[in-house]
Amino acid sequence: MSAATATVLIRGSGVAAATAARLLADDGFALAGAGASSPLPPSRERSETWVPLLGRPSRSGEGLLLSSLVSAKKEEDPLPTLSREGGRGLKSLDSAPVGDGGRSSAPVIMLSDQALALLRDLFGRVDLFVGRSRITHRIVAWGESEPATFPHAAIAVTGSDIAAELPLPPMQPPEGDPFFTIHAATPFPAAAVRRFGQREAMAAAVDLAPEADAQACHVEATDSGWLFLIPHGDRSAWLLAVGGTPDTLLGRSRLVAAQVRHLASVTARFETAPRMLETMVGDDWLACGTSAIAFDPICGDGTAQAAREAILAAAVIAALRDGGDPAALLGHYQSMLIAAMRRHLQLSLSFYRSGGTSPWWRAQADALADGHAWCTARLATMPEPRFLLRGARLVPREQAA
């Protein structure tokens, strides 16, 4: 099929949808848009069984890629976007519901400099979020360790900030059967979700104490959950409480409580445990973005992850248009997302094993370990990765060698 006749339907919005739309438009695809509430398009599937079968380099030549794509099954391979500095620390706050319908999501996102650089490169926006207040360091009290300070480089933005700055490009109304569909919002064609634990977060606005450092985020483990304080604006911040109410966890705090002058009512509740759709692809569709796969904010950079998924999604769709093997390409996408989740679960497990020894902490660690085993078992049934990203294209590994 030629680029001139290939239409991709994009359902949903957000970073993943906007990134995929941008890349596909650049590649000559026609785009059709449908919001999250739109009905599912007709599928070329012949039965109720979905096929069980996851970036672009910077303009300077440096690869801002999902490096976990290199070898999906090597347990020792790290996921570079999930680094821990000095053995302690959180990289970002970015969590959204997978298959949870109307539940709210995090009111603020801490966008790392690496994620910001990726978005600026993808969208050609060197001015993206210029002038925002900077977060320059984080102060962490985890487990039995004394509070420690680490360098950090990030800004805090809201979901509406991102939507305003990274809108979807112009798209035609859905008409007829598209060549392919990207699902970046519920409902999904295959709705089964695998959840790796259960830990609700509550978010509330706070006024910072006079002595609080407005350029530092604070992270603290208590005996039954953890707290994340993110400055946002002049002497204000958002408090994320995981495992208990903000009042309860602040009452057990030795670090974060001293930074808070006034705590407002809870305005958002959302799930933070990692989770993903069990089936990410079908014959003529794939799912991506935080509505399809979500990482725990304790160590993940969900915004950059969503963008990288979209880079791979666009490359898969382009390869399908160009005559590539559907089973191999869609299987590659699914296996790469499972591999990324497995690495995320492995890293998250180290935090939850060291955060505390109460039944709450042990239950979270056990769920993560079970999830890691599930991902490993799934990957064992799949072929080794057959493709590598070269620019915005997937190429067979044997050709890239």
C-alpha positions in Angstrom: 0.0 0.0 0.0 1.4 3.4 -0.8 1.8 6.2 1.7 -0.7 8.3 -0.2 -3.5 5.8 0.5 -2.6 4.6 4.0 -4.7 6.1 6.7 -4.0 5.6 10.3 -6.8 6.1 12.8 -5.6 7.5 16.2 -7.9 7.1 19.1 -7.1 9.1 22.2 -4.7 11.9 23.0 -1.7 12.6 25.1 2.1 12.2 24.5 1.9 8.8 22.8 -0.9 9.8 20.4 0.7 13.1 19.6 4.1 11.6 19.0 2.8 8.8 16.8 0.7 11.3 14.8 3.7 13.5 14.3 6.0 10.7 13.1 3.3 9.2 10.8 2.4 12.5 9.3 6.1 13.2 8.6 6.2 9.8 6.9 3.3 10.6 4.5 0.4 8.8 6.2 -3.0 10.3 6.2 -4.4 10.6 9.7 -7.9 10.2 11.0 -8.8 11.2 14.6 -11.2 9.7 17.1 -11.5 10.6 20.8 -11.5 8.2 23.7 -15.3 7.9 23.6 -15.4 7.0 19.9 -16.7 3.5 19.0 -14.1 0.9 18.0 -13.5 0.8 14.2 -14.3 -2.3 12.3 -11.5 -4.8 12.6 -10.1 -7.3 10.1 -9.9 -9.9 12.8 -11.8 -13.1 11.8 -12.6 -14.3 15.3 -12.9 -13.3 18.9 -9.2 -14.3 19.6 -6.8 -11.4 19.3 -3.3 -12.2 17.9 -1.1 -12.7 21.0 2.0 -11.2 20.3 7.7 -3.5 22.1 13.3 6.1 18.6 13.9 8.1 16.6 17.4 9.5 16.9 18.0 13.1 17.8 18.8 15.6 15.0 22.3 15.8 16.3 22.8 12.1 15.6 22.6 11.0 19.2 20.1 8.2 19.7 17.3 9.1 22.0 15.9 5.6 21.8 14.2 3.0 23.9 17.5 1.2 24.6 15.6 -1.7 26.2 14.8 -2.8 22.6 18.3 -4.0 22.1 17.8 -7.4 23.8 14.5 -8.2 25.3 15.5 -11.3 27.1 18.7 -10.5 28.8 17.9 -10.2 32.5 21.0 -8.1 33.2 20.2 -5.4 30.6 19.2 -2.2 32.5 16.5 0.2 31.3 18.5 3.4 31.0 15.5 5.7 31.6 15.0 4.1 35.1 18.4 4.9 36.6 18.9 5.1 40.3 21.6 7.6 41.5 23.5 6.6 44.5 21.2 3.6 45.1 18.3 5.9 46.2 15.9 8.2 44.4 12.9 8.8 42.3 13.1 10.0 38.8 9.6 11.3 38.0 6.0 11.4 38.9 3.9 10.2 35.9 1.1 7.7 36.5 -2.2 7.2 34.6 -4.9 4.6 34.7 -4.8 1.5 32.5 -8.3 0.4 31.9 -9.6 2.3 34.9 -12.1 4.4 33.0 -12.9 7.8 34.6 -10.5 7.5 37.6 -8.3 10.6 37.9 -4.6 10.7 37.3 -1.7 12.6 38.8 -2.4 16.3 38.8 1.3 17.2 38.2 4.1 15.5 36.3 7.8 15.9 37.0 9.4 15.9 33.6 13.1 15.1 33.6 15.6 16.9 31.4 16.1 13.7 29.4 12.3 13.4 28.8 12.1 17.1 27.9 15.1 16.8 25.5 13.3 13.8 23.8 10.1 15.8 23.4 11.8 18.9 22.1 13.7 16.8 19.5 10.6 14.9 18.4 8.4 18.0 18.0 11.1 20.4 16.9 10.3 22.6 19.8 13.5 24.0 21.4 11.3 26.4 23.3 9.1 23.7 24.9 8.5 24.6 28.5 11.2 27.2 28.6 11.1 29.4 31.6 9.4 26.9 33.9 10.6 26.6 37.5 13.4 24.1 37.9 13.7 21.3 40.3 17.5 21.0 40.9 17.8 18.3 43.6 15.9 15.7 45.5 16.0 14.8 49.2 15.3 11.2 50.0 14.7 9.3 53.2 14.2 5.6 52.3 14.0 2.6 54.6 16.2 3.1 57.6 18.6 5.5 55.9 19.1 9.1 57.0 17.9 11.8 54.5 20.3 12.3 51.6 20.4 14.9 48.9 21.0 14.0 45.2 21.3 16.2 42.1 18.1 16.3 40.0 17.1 18.1 36.8 13.4 18.4 36.0 10.4 20.7 35.7 6.9 20.2 37.0 4.0 20.4 34.5 0.4 19.4 34.5 -1.4 17.2 32.0 -3.2 20.2 30.6 0.2 21.9 30.1 1.4 19.0 27.9 -1.9 18.8 26.0 -1.7 22.5 25.2 2.0 22.4 24.1 1.8 19.1 22.2 -1.5 19.0 20.4 -2.5 16.4 17.9 -1.9 17.6 14.3 -5.0 18.2 12.0 -6.8 14.9 11.3 -9.7 14.0 9.1 -12.9 12.5 10.5 -12.9 8.7 10.6 -14.3 7.3 7.3 -14.2 3.8 6.1 -11.8 1.1 7.3 -8.4 2.6 8.1 -5.2 0.8 7.2 -4.3 0.6 10.9 -5.5 2.0 14.2 -3.5 3.2 17.2 -5.4 2.9 20.5 -4.1 5.4 23.0 -7.3 5.5 25.2 -9.9 3.2 26.5 -11.8 1.2 25.4 -9.3 -1.3 23.9 -10.2 -4.1 21.5 -8.6 -6.6 24.0 -9.4 -5.2 27.4 -7.8 -7.7 29.8 -5.3 -5.9 32.1 -2.5 -7.5 34.1 -1.9 -5.7 37.3 1.3 -6.0 39.3 0.0 -5.0 42.7 -2.5 -2.6 44.1 -1.6 0.7 45.8 -3.8 3.7 45.5 -2.2 7.2 45.6 -3.9 10.3 46.8 -2.8 13.8 45.8 -3.3 17.0 47.6 -2.1 20.6 47.2 0.1 22.0 50.0 1.6 25.3 51.0 5.3 24.9 51.7 6.7 25.8 55.1 8.9 29.0 55.1 12.1 27.0 55.5 11.2 24.4 52.8 13.5 24.3 49.7 11.3 25.2 46.7 13.8 23.7 44.2 13.9 20.3 45.9 11.5 17.4 45.7 11.2 15.2 48.8 10.8 11.5 48.8 10.2 9.4 52.0 9.3 5.9 52.9 7.1 5.4 56.0 6.2 2.1 57.7 3.1 1.7 55.5 3.6 3.7 52.4 5.6 6.5 50.9 5.4 10.3 50.2 6.5 12.4 47.3 6.4 16.2 47.6 6.8 18.1 44.3 7.2 21.9 44.2 4.9 23.6 41.7 4.7 27.3 41.7 5.6 30.0 44.3 5.8 28.3 47.7 3.2 25.7 46.7 3.6 22.0 45.9 1.7 18.7 45.3 1.9 15.9 47.8 1.5 12.3 46.6 0.7 9.8 49.3 0.9 6.1 48.3 -0.4 3.4 50.7 -2.4 5.7 53.0 -4.0 9.1 53.3 -1.8 12.2 53.3 -2.8 12.9 56.9 -1.9 9.4 58.0 1.5 9.2 56.3 2.5 12.8 57.2 1.8 11.7 60.8 4.5 9.1 60.4 6.9 11.3 58.5 10.4 12.4 59.6 11.2 14.4 56.5 8.3 15.5 54.4 6.0 16.7 57.2 8.5 19.4 58.2 8.2 20.9 54.6 4.4 21.3 54.7 2.8 24.4 56.2 -0.8 23.7 55.1 -2.4 20.6 53.6 -5.5 20.9 51.4 -8.1 18.3 50.7 -7.4 15.3 48.5 -8.2 16.2 44.9 -7.1 13.1 43.0 -7.0 9.4 43.6 -5.3 7.0 41.2 -3.6 3.6 41.0 0.2 3.6 40.9 1.0 -0.1 40.7 2.5 -1.1 37.3 0.0 -2.6 34.9 -0.4 -3.3 31.2 -2.8 -4.8 28.7 -2.2 -8.5 28.3 -2.6 -8.1 24.5 -1.1 -5.0 23.0 -1.7 -5.8 19.3 -4.2 -7.2 16.8 -4.2 -7.8 13.1 -4.9 -4.1 12.3 -4.3 -2.2 15.6 -1.8 -1.7 18.4 -2.1 0.0 21.8 0.4 2.5 23.3 0.7 5.2 25.9 -0.1 5.3 29.6 -3.6 4.1 29.1 -2.2 0.8 27.8 0.9 0.4 29.9 1.8 2.3 33.1 4.8 2.3 35.3 5.1 2.9 39.0 6.1 6.6 39.6 8.6 5.4 42.2 11.2 5.0 39.4 9.7 5.4 36.0 9.6 8.2 33.5 6.2 7.6 32.1 6.1 10.6 29.7 9.4 9.6 27.9 8.3 6.0 28.0 5.0 6.9 26.2 7.0 8.8 23.6 9.3 5.9 23.0 6.5 3.5 22.6 5.0 5.8 20.0 8.3 5.9 18.1 8.3 2.1 17.9 4.6 2.0 17.1 5.1 4.4 14.1 8.0 2.4 12.9 6.0 -0.8 13.1 3.1 0.7 11.1 5.5 2.1 8.5 7.1 -1.4 8.1 3.7 -3.0 7.7 2.8 -0.4 4.9 6.1 -1.2 3.2 5.3 -4.9 3.0 6.9 -6.2 6.3 5.8 -9.5 7.9 2.8 -8.6 10.2 3.3 -11.5 12.6 7.0 -10.7 13.1 6.5 -6.9 13.4 3.5 -7.0 15.8 5.1 -9.8 17.8 8.2 -7.6 18.1 6.2 -4.7 19.4 4.4 -6.8 22.0 7.6 -8.5 23.2 9.4 -5.2 23.6 6.7 -3.7 25.8 6.7 -6.8 28.0 10.5 -6.6 28.2 10.3 -2.9 29.2 7.8 -3.8 31.9 9.9 -6.7 33.2 12.9 -4.4 33.6 10.7 -1.8 35.3 9.3 -4.4 37.7 12.9 -5.6 38.6 14.0 -2.1 39.4 10.8 -1.3 41.4 11.3 -4.4 43.4 14.5 -3.2 44.8 12.8 -0.1 46.1 9.9 -1.9 47.7 12.2 -4.5 49.3 14.2 -1.7 50.9 11.4 0.7 51.8 10.2 -1.1 54.9 9.4 -4.5 56.5 5.7 -4.1 57.3 3.1 -6.4 55.7 2.3 -3.5 53.3 5.8 -3.3 51.9 6.1 -7.1 51.8 2.8 -7.4 49.8 4.0 -4.8 47.3 7.3 -6.6 46.8 5.7 -10.0 46.4 3.3 -8.6 43.7 6.2 -7.1 41.8 8.2 -10.4 42.0 5.1 -12.3 40.7 4.8 -9.8 37.9 8.5 -10.2 36.9 8.0 -14.0 36.7 4.9 -13.5 34.6 6.8 -11.3 32.1 9.7 -13.7 32.0 7.3 -16.6 31.2 5.6 -14.6 28.5 8.9 -13.7 26.9 10.1 -17.3 27.0 7.3 -18.1 24.5 8.3 -15.4 22.1 11.1 -15.2 19.5 14.2 -13.2 20.2 14.0 -9.6 18.9 14.3 -9.5 15.1 14.5 -5.8 14.5 16.5 -2.7 15.4 15.5 0.9 15.1 17.6 2.9 12.6 16.3 6.4 12.5 12.5 6.1 12.2 12.7 2.7 10.6 12.8 -0.9 11.8 15.4 -3.0 10.1 16.1 -6.7 10.5 18.9 -7.4 13.0 20.9 -9.3 10.4 21.0 -6.3 8.2 22.0 -4.0 11.0 24.9 -6.2 12.1 
